[in-house]
Amino acid sequence: MKRLGKTGLALGGGGAKGFAHIGVIKALEEYNIEIHTVAGTSMGAIIGVLSCAGFSGIEIHNMLKKEKVWSWFNIDLLKGGLVSLKGIKERLKAYIGHEEFSKLKKPFCITASNLNTGKVKVVSDDSRLFDWVIASCSVPVAFTPTVIDSHTYVDGGLFMNLPAEPLMFECDTVIGSSVLADQKIEQFKSTRDIAERVFRLSIIQNQRLSKLHCDFYIEIKKLNEYSMWDFSKFEEIVELGYTATKKHIENKLLPAIK
């Protein structure tokens, strides 16, 4: 029976929509599809680091549900109206217990956007694991940027929202999980919808290229009905990721099923 070989999983960004990655991981585990290495951007970085630390999809689901999602993404306004992501850092410290990429149970890499150089930064070995996760999640204008080694970083999705490229030469097979579907929008209900669409369009452009580097591509189109700020719809979003991945496995990854 055909195998996927060494398999990498690229988890894209998308705010609250990224909770769907939990469902993706749960489905892959249910069908015995082993993931050897993970690359994550933004919310994909949060879910990815927990997975590489040794937590199963079910365990990640339960930990977020138990503590209430908003306790991870607490609102801490700073000067200028920006929001701090320190709640995420505190939770990751509590669950993982160290800040070393090298101590994770699986290889993991993160993308962040360097505003000084105008280039993507891919990090896979450092002693500031949580700072890089926060940098990858720092949506411009909404969240405060992260300064590391005198350089300012924002959301990795700005330049590489679906980090398939870092996995290409390390893995035999790359599975991409995208929570930002490349679809046309008919109407906008608010100014926030317009702002979100503008940011999303820049992301979709670079994601189209990354998609070409995936052997299998999971795109959860139903997530277009949700906002990247829909944290209260956590359970619905996780289920969408789970259902979409099961269908994708049954249709395209069937040879990998044990």
N, C-alpha and C positions, 0 to 999 in steps of 0.2 A: 504494500500500500504506500502511495506517495507521501513524502514528508516535506515540511516547509524548510527544513534545515535550521540554521541559526536565524531566529526571527526577531525583528525590531518593530516596535510600535511607536508611531508618531502621533502625539496627542495635541491637537490644535487648540488655539485660544478662542474665546467667545463669551467671556463673562459667565453668568449663571448658566448659560447653555452648555458650558463645559462639564456640568454635572453629568451629562449624558455619557462621558467617558467612564464613569463608574459602572454604568450599565454595560458598556462595551467590554470592559474587563471581566465583569461577572459572566457574560456570555462566552467569552473566549475560554475562561476557566472551566465553565460547565461542559464545553466541548473538547476539553483537554488539549487546547492549542497553547503550547508553552511560549511565553514571551521571554527572550533572553536579555534584551536591552530596551530601554525606553528613552525617547526624546520628547520634551514637553515645552510648550509655550503658554504663558499666562495661566489660565485655569488648568490647562493641560500639564503645566509644571507642578502645580499643587497635587493633582491626582497622581501624576507620574512619580513624584518623589515618595509619596506614601506607598505606592505599589513597589517601588524599588527598595524601600526600607523593609519590605517583607509582608506588608498587609495585603490580604486578599480583597477582591472587589466587594465581597459581602462585608468584610470588616471595615473597609473605608466607608461604605454606605451606612453602616450602623454607627460609626463614630461621629459622622456628621449629623445624623438624625438624633442621636442621643444628646449631643450638646447644643442642638439647635444651630442651624446654618448661620444665622445672623451673629452668633457669638464668635464665629471665626472671622466674619467680615464686619467687625464692629466699626461704627462711625466715630471717628476721632478727628474733628475738624482742626486743621492747622491754620496758621496765618495765610491769608489769601484764599481761604475757602477750600483748599485741597484736603483730601481725606487720607488718613494714615492707614496702612495695612498691618500695623503692629499686632493685631489680634491673630492674624495668620501665623506670623513668626512665633508668637507665644505658644500656639497650639502645636506647631510642628516641633518645637523644642521639647514640649511635654511628651509627644508620642514617639519621636525618633531618638531623642536623647544625645545626639552628637551633630556636629556641623561639617562633617567630612564627606565629600563625594566618595572617597575611596573606601569608606566603611559601610556603604550601602550594600545590600545583598545582590543587587544587579547593577550593571553599568547604567548610568543615567547622565543625560546632558540637557542643558537648558539654553534657550535663546533669549537674548535681551537686545534692545536697540540702543546703540551708543549715539547720543545726540551730538557729541563733540566731533566724532569722525564721520557720522552719517552712515555707519555700517552696522551689520548684524554682528553680535558677539555670541559665539557658541562656547559654553563652558562645561567641562566634564571632569575637572580636577581642581579643587580649591578647598580651602578650609572655612569658606564663608557660604556654605550651602544655602542657608535660609535667606541671606542677603540677595543672592542671585535669584532665588524663587520670587522674592518680593519685587526685584527689579523687573523680572519677566512679566509680572502682573500689573505693573504701574501704568494703567491706561492714561494717556496724555490728557491733561487739563483736569480730569476727575481725581486722580490719585497723585500724591506727591512723588516726584522722581526719586530714584535711589542713586546716591553718589558712592562709587567704589573706585579707589585709587585715583581720585581727583577727576574721574569721568562720570558724566551724568547719564543714567540709563532709564529708559521707559519700556513699556510693553513690547515684548518680542515680536508680537504680531505685526508691528509696523513694517518690518522688513522680512520676517520669515514666520508666518503664522502656523504653518504645518511643517514642523521640522523633520522632513523626510531625508533631506540631503545629508545630514550628519550620520545617518544610519546606512547609507548606500554602500560604503566600502567596508563596513563592519559586519553586515548581515547578508545572508543568502536571500532573505525575503523581507520586504518592508510592508507593513500594514499601516495605512493612514486612517486616522479617525478625525473627520472634520465636522464641526458643529455649526459652521457658517456656510450654508448652502449657497451656491452660485445661482441665484434666482432673481427674476424681475419683480419689483415691487410696484403695485398698482396705485396705492395711495398712502398718504402719511397723515397720522392723526394728531401729531403734536410736533413742536419744535425739537423735543428730545428725540423723536423718531427720525427727524431729518439729520440731526447731529450724529446719531448712531449710524445712519445709512452712509453718511460721508466717510466716517472712520472705517466702516465695514468694506466699502468699495476699494479703499487702498489695500486692505488686507486680502480681499478676494483676488486682486491682481497678482500678488506674489504667491497666493495659494494655488493659482492655476498652474504655475510652473512647478511647484512642489508636488502637485498631484501626479505629474509625469514620472516622478521617481518612486511612486508607490506600485507595488505588485498587486496589492488589493486595496481598495479605497472605499471606506464606509462614510457615506454622506447622509446625514440625518435631516432630510428636507423638511420634515414636520416641525423642526425647531424654528423655522422662519416665522411661525405663529407666536413665538416667545421673544421677549426682550432680553438683552444681555444683563438686565438688572432684575430679572424675575426670580430672585432668590427664594421667594415664598413658594414657588412651584417646583421645589427640589425633587419631590417624589415623582411627579409627572415626567420631569426631564430625565431622571435616571431610567425610568421605565421605557422611554422612547429610545434611549441608547441601547438598552438591553434587547428590545424587540427588533430594532433595525439590524443589529448585529447578528441575531439568531437567523433572520431571513437571509442576510448576506452569506453567512456560513453555509446554510442549506443550499443556496444557489451557486456559490462560487468557491467556497473553501471546503467543499465536501470531501475531497481526497485527504484532507488533514484530520478529519474526525477519527478518533480512535475507536 
